[in-house]
């Protein structure tokens, strides 16, 4: 059972990766590719980190369903269309309204990621949460060290 769940997570990652390649070849533009890339990055990092904490079969199944829900949500977010026309009123420009509307998609993506991490933490035990945090943060710390 555990092998099936892990295999499905790997297949999902491969499919998203293929979608990313098709996006670049298909000419949908950088914005479409970056949205897919962010999703791939988040799910891949989460899978790598969570696989190092010693999950039970039940925990693995729950986290796999959380990732599936996250991917469904990010697909909806990728389809969002933002038109900040309402910020141009008569001969005036409403800067706050423009910023709010232009930030809507980004905020939705961050909220989806936060929901995924909150759900993941709810599945893990206290010891697993510490191990997850360390495993998830390690590549970021490594990158920060390389950049300085």
Protein Blocks (a to p, Z undefined) as FASTA:
>chain_A
ZZmmmmmmmmmmmmmmmmmmmmmmnonojklmmmmmmmmmmmmmmmmmmmmnopafklmm
mmmmmmmmmmmmmmmmmmpccdfklmpghjbccfklmmmmmmmmmmmmmmmmmmmmmmmm
mmpcfklmmmmmmmmmmmmmmmmmmmZZ
